[in-house]
């Protein structure tokens, strides 16, 4: 062996070791051990299918997740958390002991209290209390679990959204969808494991909300477009036959597999699988997106219209995606940031989202999918019990950001249906019973999927990272 060949050989060994120790985490378990014995195992496994179904730490109640993310922060006080004391003290200054040392984004801490103008009623055998803005959710009141005691660390939209989706306010960490697909793999090879659908406006936190961070990019969310081709550049170019395309892909695959064997870089495995999945999706995606084949009663239940971009259509697509084996579907609806005329805004957004969300729960139950599917609804934080009014900014009767108390709901996947967990004080300012931090919610969701949240880890830059960082407890009261 000459000098050049010797250097080349040592360089290949170095690259393989470097990728192995940088990318492999505790979560890879026996694969990591066997790779120490055989330097090609990692490359062969990744090339074969890095998204193959994997077993969790223990049998989970749930197999998949649909996350209805209501970006902008819905007002819990106008939807789920009725406060008679706010009616009593409406227009009076908030007690100063509650707001001491607190700074808000757009209002002064001594702003006047503001009672909701919406009427509330109890629904179902569970007696779940909801406002009149929600016309459809009461029909599934006994199927959902309302959490009135959510708390978060962030107070502004971008960090709040990123914290809710990644467990940290810092950019560049893996999203919850990426962690779930990293841990469980996928049940289909014809569609991505993690799909993102959007409606409303743009998301403050951007693509970081569904990014894979330091995990291999095979685990990041794949965004489907609202109209036209679901994914850009998916269609076969003009003049290229299916046979020609297959031959080209086979050549690329052979070259990439050789490069993967040399370097052990998992991003090459991502590239291989992306090409192959795109090829398969040329047939599977058009059929998936064509909701006109759904029966009339289903379309009416969702309020969905074929060919129209809407939250209702996305809810129906979410059901179709999980039926086809997609592991994690996330719907982003950005339109809940009501600094002015909060009641008008809440009513408007409920008209766009309430029917689809309720129909999704009902449809999953009717099809026998709700038991092993977790549905999550909520935003990045809540809204203040004080009014926001600023004539110079043309704002009146709104609510500011509030991270100390807000409401979310979950359904299915082994969560206890028909209960309302937690309680806030008489003014809706602080949680006083059964607090649930964001890390606790993440830990509980992972638990229902079969994971000990402290052991679903990935080694990066010399330490083991996890979705819940060093926090989080499973909230047993939420579980059936």
C-alpha distance (Angstrom), angle and dihedral (degrees) to the residues before:
residue distance angle dihedral
X1 . . .
X2 3.79 . .
X3 3.79 125.1 .
X4 3.84 94.4 -98.3
X5 3.82 92.8 50.9
X6 3.80 91.2 47.4
X7 3.80 92.1 52.1
X8 3.81 90.2 46.8
X9 3.80 91.9 51.9
X10 3.81 93.9 48.8
X11 3.82 90.9 46.6
X12 3.82 90.6 54.0
X13 3.81 90.7 50.6
X14 3.79 91.0 49.4
X15 3.80 92.5 50.8
X16 3.79 92.3 48.7
X17 3.81 93.1 49.8
X18 3.79 92.1 44.2
X19 3.81 93.6 53.1
X20 3.78 91.6 43.5
X21 3.79 97.0 53.6
X22 3.80 94.9 36.8
X23 3.80 97.6 48.4
X24 3.81 106.2 30.8
X25 3.80 116.2 89.6
X26 3.77 135.5 -172.1
X27 3.79 88.1 -95.4
X28 3.82 90.9 70.8
X29 3.79 90.0 66.9
X30 3.80 113.5 166.1
X31 3.81 92.0 16.1
X32 3.80 90.1 62.6
X33 3.81 91.4 49.1
X34 3.78 93.9 48.6
X35 3.80 90.0 47.7
X36 3.78 89.1 60.9
X37 3.79 86.6 60.5
X38 3.80 97.0 40.8
X39 3.79 119.6 29.6
X40 3.82 91.5 -161.1
X41 3.82 98.6 56.2
X42 3.79 94.9 83.5
X43 3.79 93.1 48.6
X44 3.81 93.7 46.1
X45 3.80 92.7 47.4
X46 3.80 93.5 47.6
X47 3.79 91.8 46.4
X48 3.78 91.9 49.5
X49 3.80 96.2 52.6
X50 3.83 126.0 -43.6
X51 3.82 88.7 -172.0
X52 3.80 96.5 55.2
X53 3.83 112.1 136.9
X54 3.81 111.8 -85.6
X55 3.77 132.1 -162.9
X56 3.82 116.6 -114.3
X57 3.80 123.5 -135.1
X58 3.81 91.5 -87.8
X59 3.82 136.1 -4.0
X60 3.81 106.8 -67.8
X61 3.78 128.2 -152.5
X62 3.82 90.9 -133.6
X63 3.80 133.2 51.8
X64 3.80 102.4 -176.5
X65 3.81 144.0 18.0
X66 3.82 136.6 -136.3
X67 3.82 111.0 -168.0
X68 3.82 116.5 -165.7
X69 3.80 99.3 -163.6
X70 3.82 111.7 -164.2
X71 3.78 100.2 -160.3
X72 3.79 119.2 -158.1
X73 3.83 94.4 44.2
X74 3.84 118.7 -88.9
X75 3.79 115.9 -126.9
X76 3.79 106.9 -106.2
X77 3.81 89.5 -167.7
X78 3.80 90.8 62.1
X79 3.81 96.0 41.9
X80 3.82 116.1 28.4
X81 3.82 113.6 -2.6
X82 3.81 110.7 67.4
X83 3.82 114.6 -168.9
X84 3.84 118.3 -167.0
X85 3.81 88.9 -175.7
X86 3.79 89.6 62.3
X87 3.79 88.2 57.1
X88 3.79 89.6 50.7
X89 3.81 94.0 50.0
X90 3.80 98.2 31.8
X91 3.82 110.8 150.4
X92 3.80 94.7 14.6
X93 3.79 123.0 117.2
X94 3.79 115.9 -90.8
X95 3.85 112.8 -106.1
X96 3.79 106.1 -93.2
X97 3.79 94.7 -137.1
X98 3.81 88.0 67.5
X99 3.79 95.9 54.2
X100 3.78 101.9 34.6
X101 3.81 110.3 140.0
X102 3.82 93.8 1.1
X103 3.79 123.2 127.7
X104 3.77 122.0 -161.2
X105 3.78 128.7 -156.9
X106 3.80 99.2 -120.0
X107 3.82 111.3 0.4
X108 3.78 136.7 58.5
X109 3.81 117.0 -107.7
X110 3.80 90.5 -118.9
X111 3.81 94.0 60.1
X112 3.79 118.5 137.5
X113 3.80 121.6 -91.8
X114 3.79 115.4 -104.3
X115 3.81 123.8 -154.3
X116 3.79 119.2 -154.8
X117 3.80 116.3 -100.3
X118 3.80 89.5 -149.2
X119 3.80 124.1 97.5
X120 3.81 120.2 -123.4
X121 3.80 130.4 -148.6
X122 3.80 136.6 179.4
X123 3.80 117.4 -115.9
X124 3.79 139.8 -163.3
X125 3.77 128.0 -2.1
X126 3.79 87.6 -59.9
X127 3.80 92.6 61.1
X128 3.80 91.8 -133.3
X129 3.80 108.5 -177.3
X130 3.81 116.9 -134.1
X131 3.78 136.7 160.5
X132 3.78 126.1 -108.8
X133 3.83 89.1 -107.1
X134 3.82 87.2 77.1
X135 3.79 104.8 71.6
X136 3.83 98.5 163.6
X137 3.82 108.5 28.7
X138 3.84 92.2 71.9
X139 3.82 87.6 67.8
X140 3.82 88.8 68.3
X141 3.82 96.6 35.1
X142 3.80 91.3 124.0
X143 3.81 92.3 50.8
X144 3.80 98.2 54.7
X145 3.79 134.9 71.6
X146 3.82 113.8 -139.3
X147 3.81 117.6 -153.0
X148 3.82 109.5 -162.5
X149 3.79 95.1 171.9
X150 3.81 104.6 65.7
X151 3.81 117.3 144.9
X152 3.80 132.1 -175.9
X153 3.80 139.0 -174.7
X154 3.80 97.9 -132.4
X155 3.80 127.6 80.6
X156 3.84 103.7 -176.7
X157 3.78 128.7 65.0
X158 3.81 105.7 -111.7
X159 3.83 96.4 45.2
X160 3.80 90.0 38.2
X161 3.78 93.3 54.3
X162 3.78 93.0 44.2
X163 3.82 91.2 48.1
X164 3.80 91.9 50.2
X165 3.80 91.8 49.3
X166 3.82 102.6 36.4
X167 3.81 106.2 22.0
X168 3.82 93.9 -115.2
X169 3.80 138.0 67.3
X170 3.81 90.0 -131.4
X171 3.78 120.5 100.3
X172 3.79 118.2 -120.8
X173 3.80 103.5 46.3
X174 3.82 123.1 121.7
X175 3.79 116.8 -93.6
X176 3.78 122.8 -122.9
X177 3.82 89.6 -105.6
X178 3.79 89.9 55.1
X179 3.81 92.4 49.0
X180 3.81 90.9 50.4
X181 3.82 93.9 49.6
X182 3.82 90.6 44.0
X183 3.79 88.9 54.5
X184 3.80 101.0 39.1
X185 3.78 106.4 23.4
X186 3.78 116.6 -151.5
X187 3.81 138.3 -66.9
X188 3.80 95.5 -143.0
X189 3.78 134.7 55.5
X190 3.81 94.1 -168.5
X191 3.82 97.4 66.6
X192 3.81 136.5 33.3
X193 3.79 117.9 -86.1
X194 3.83 92.2 -128.7
X195 3.81 119.9 37.2
X196 3.82 127.8 -174.2
X197 3.82 124.4 -157.1
X198 3.80 124.6 -178.6
X199 3.80 140.8 -163.1
X200 3.79 134.4 166.2
X201 3.81 116.9 32.1
X202 3.79 134.3 -27.5
X203 3.80 122.0 -59.0
X204 3.82 115.0 -110.9
X205 3.81 93.1 -145.3
X206 3.80 92.6 46.7
X207 3.79 124.5 -161.5
X208 3.82 91.7 -20.0
X209 3.80 85.8 82.4
X210 3.79 90.6 70.0
X211 3.80 101.2 21.3
X212 3.80 125.5 122.6
X213 3.81 95.6 -133.5
X214 3.79 109.1 -166.3
X215 3.81 93.0 -11.1
X216 3.82 114.8 99.8
X217 3.80 108.9 -79.9
X218 3.81 91.4 -116.7
X219 3.84 84.2 83.5
X220 3.81 98.7 54.2
X221 3.79 122.2 107.4
X222 3.80 117.5 -93.2
X223 3.80 113.2 -141.0
X224 3.78 118.4 -138.0
X225 3.80 116.2 -153.0
X226 3.80 121.7 -119.0
X227 3.80 95.2 -124.4
X228 3.80 140.4 9.5
X229 3.79 117.7 18.4
X230 3.83 107.5 6.4
X231 3.81 90.3 -135.0
X232 3.79 124.9 28.3
X233 3.81 118.5 -114.3
X234 3.80 91.5 14.3
X235 3.81 96.6 118.7
X236 3.80 119.6 91.2
X237 3.83 111.1 -100.9
X238 3.78 116.8 -109.0
X239 3.80 112.7 -88.8
X240 3.84 94.3 22.0
X241 3.80 115.7 113.2
X242 3.79 124.1 -150.4
X243 3.82 89.3 -110.2
X244 3.81 93.0 51.6
X245 3.78 90.5 48.8
X246 3.81 91.8 50.6
X247 3.79 91.8 50.7
X248 3.81 91.7 50.2
X249 3.80 91.7 49.0
X250 3.79 92.0 49.2
X251 3.80 89.9 54.1
X252 3.82 92.5 47.8
X253 3.80 90.5 46.8
X254 3.81 92.0 53.1
X255 3.80 91.6 49.9
X256 3.79 93.3 46.3
X257 3.82 92.9 47.1
X258 3.79 89.4 53.4
X259 3.82 90.4 50.4
X260 3.81 90.1 47.0
X261 3.80 91.0 52.5
X262 3.78 90.4 51.6
X263 3.82 98.8 46.1
X264 3.81 107.1 20.7
X265 3.82 88.5 -140.7
X266 3.85 107.9 159.0
X267 3.80 90.3 -153.9
X268 3.79 87.1 71.9
X269 3.80 88.5 56.7
X270 3.80 87.3 52.0
X271 3.80 89.4 53.0
X272 3.81 92.5 49.8
X273 3.79 93.0 49.4
X274 3.81 93.0 44.2
X275 3.80 91.2 56.9
X276 3.80 92.4 46.9
X277 3.80 94.1 45.5
X278 3.80 92.0 48.7
X279 3.79 88.8 53.4
X280 3.82 91.6 52.1
X281 3.80 92.9 42.9
X282 3.79 91.2 60.1
X283 3.79 84.1 77.7
X284 3.81 103.1 27.8
X285 3.84 100.8 44.7
X286 3.83 99.7 58.8
X287 3.81 90.9 50.7
X288 3.81 91.1 47.1
X289 3.81 94.5 51.0
X290 3.81 94.6 47.9
X291 3.80 100.9 93.5
X292 3.82 91.0 166.5
X293 3.81 86.5 90.1
X294 3.80 90.5 66.0
X295 3.81 113.7 100.9
X296 3.79 118.6 -97.5
X297 3.81 94.6 -110.7
X298 3.82 91.5 55.5
X299 3.80 92.7 49.5
X300 3.80 90.0 49.2
X301 3.81 92.5 47.8
X302 3.82 90.8 55.7
X303 3.81 95.1 36.7
X304 3.80 85.7 -126.2
X305 3.80 124.7 159.4
X306 3.82 119.5 -161.8
X307 3.78 112.1 -119.1
X308 3.81 93.7 17.8
X309 3.80 122.8 110.5
X310 3.81 108.6 -130.2
X311 3.79 144.4 132.8
X312 3.81 88.7 -108.5
X313 3.80 91.2 55.7
X314 3.81 89.7 48.2
X315 3.82 91.2 52.6
X316 3.79 89.7 53.8
X317 3.81 90.6 46.1
X318 3.81 89.0 51.4
X319 3.80 90.1 58.8
X320 3.81 90.9 47.2
X321 3.81 90.7 49.6
X322 3.80 96.2 52.1
X323 3.81 89.9 45.1
X324 3.80 87.0 59.7
X325 3.80 93.8 51.1
X326 3.83 104.2 -92.3
X327 3.80 108.1 152.4
X328 3.82 103.5 -153.2
X329 3.81 127.9 21.0
X330 3.79 120.4 -177.5
X331 3.79 124.8 -169.5
X332 3.81 116.2 -162.6
X333 3.81 116.4 -160.7
X334 3.81 110.6 178.3
X335 3.82 111.0 -168.7
X336 3.82 109.4 91.4
X337 3.83 101.4 98.1
X338 3.80 99.1 115.4
X339 3.79 109.4 173.8
X340 3.80 88.0 151.8
X341 3.81 132.3 37.5
X342 3.78 93.2 1.9
X343 3.81 94.7 179.8
X344 3.79 92.4 53.2
X345 3.82 90.2 46.7
X346 3.80 94.4 48.0
X347 3.80 91.7 50.1
X348 3.79 91.0 49.1
X349 3.81 94.3 50.7
X350 3.78 93.3 44.4
X351 3.81 89.0 55.3
X352 3.81 87.4 56.3
X353 3.81 100.6 41.4
X354 3.81 112.8 19.0
X355 3.80 99.0 76.3
X356 3.79 94.7 47.5
X357 3.81 94.4 47.3
X358 3.81 93.8 48.6
X359 3.81 91.3 44.7
X360 3.80 90.9 52.2
X361 3.81 91.6 56.3
X362 3.80 91.6 45.4
X363 3.80 93.6 45.7
X364 3.80 93.6 48.9
X365 3.81 90.1 50.0
X366 3.81 92.8 49.5
X367 3.80 91.3 50.3
X368 3.80 94.7 47.1
X369 3.81 92.6 -113.0
X370 3.80 101.2 110.3
X371 3.80 95.3 77.3
X372 3.80 92.7 65.4
X373 3.82 99.8 27.8
X374 3.80 122.7 81.8
X375 3.80 115.0 -146.7
X376 3.82 116.3 -165.3
X377 3.83 126.7 -170.2
X378 3.80 125.4 -175.1
X379 3.79 150.0 87.6
X380 3.79 137.3 -113.5
X381 3.83 97.1 -84.7
X382 3.81 139.7 -28.3
X383 3.80 139.6 -100.1
X384 3.80 133.0 -94.2
X385 3.81 125.4 -99.8
X386 3.82 85.4 -133.8
X387 3.77 123.3 84.0
X388 3.79 124.3 -110.4
X389 3.80 114.1 -143.8
X390 3.78 125.2 161.6
X391 3.83 117.2 161.1
X392 3.81 91.6 -169.1
X393 3.81 90.5 57.1
X394 3.81 91.1 40.0
X395 3.79 91.3 -116.5
X396 3.79 127.1 142.6
X397 3.80 136.8 158.8
X398 3.80 93.8 8.4
X399 3.80 134.5 130.7
X400 3.81 129.2 -126.0
X401 3.84 129.1 -136.1
X402 3.80 115.2 -69.8
X403 3.81 123.8 -174.8
X404 3.81 100.4 172.7
X405 3.81 96.8 76.7
X406 3.79 135.0 9.5
X407 3.79 141.7 141.2
X408 3.79 135.0 -110.4
X409 3.78 132.2 166.3
X410 3.79 133.3 -147.9
X411 3.79 133.1 -171.3
X412 3.80 139.0 -168.0
X413 3.79 127.4 -1.2
X414 3.80 95.0 95.0
X415 3.81 96.5 -52.9
X416 3.80 113.7 140.8
X417 3.81 106.6 -100.4
X418 3.78 125.4 -142.4
X419 3.80 98.7 25.5
X420 3.79 134.6 114.8
X421 3.79 112.4 -147.7
X422 3.78 124.5 -158.8
X423 3.76 136.7 10.7
X424 3.78 136.7 -130.3
X425 3.79 127.4 -148.5
X426 3.81 121.8 -85.6
X427 3.80 92.0 -85.1
X428 3.81 96.2 42.6
X429 3.78 92.2 -116.3
X430 3.83 105.5 117.9
X431 3.80 135.2 21.6
X432 3.81 110.0 -110.4
X433 3.81 101.4 172.6
X434 3.83 134.4 40.1
X435 3.82 99.9 -8.9
X436 3.81 115.7 -155.2
X437 3.79 117.1 -160.6
X438 3.80 121.0 -159.8
X439 3.82 90.1 -107.2
X440 3.81 89.2 53.4
X441 3.80 91.3 53.7
X442 3.81 90.4 49.2
X443 3.81 91.6 48.4
X444 3.81 90.8 50.2
X445 3.80 93.9 48.3
X446 3.82 91.2 50.1
X447 3.80 89.6 47.6
X448 3.79 90.8 55.5
X449 3.79 88.7 51.6
X450 3.80 90.5 53.8
X451 3.81 102.2 -96.5
X452 3.76 135.2 126.3
X453 3.81 96.2 -138.7
X454 3.81 91.1 -145.8
X455 3.80 91.4 59.1
X456 3.80 101.9 43.4
X457 3.80 93.0 93.1
X458 3.78 143.1 149.4
X459 3.80 124.4 -156.8
X460 3.78 113.9 -128.9
X461 3.81 130.5 160.4
X462 3.78 92.4 -6.1
X463 3.79 101.0 -48.9
X464 3.79 139.4 79.7
X465 3.80 112.4 -110.4
X466 3.77 127.0 -162.4
X467 3.82 136.5 -179.8
X468 3.81 92.6 -106.9
X469 3.83 94.8 43.6
X470 3.85 104.3 -155.8
X471 3.81 95.0 -29.8
X472 3.77 141.0 71.9
X473 3.79 138.4 85.8
X474 3.79 129.1 -154.9
X475 3.83 109.5 -106.3
X476 3.80 101.4 -135.3
X477 3.82 93.3 -173.4
X478 3.80 88.4 68.2
X479 3.79 93.7 57.0
X480 3.80 127.6 89.7
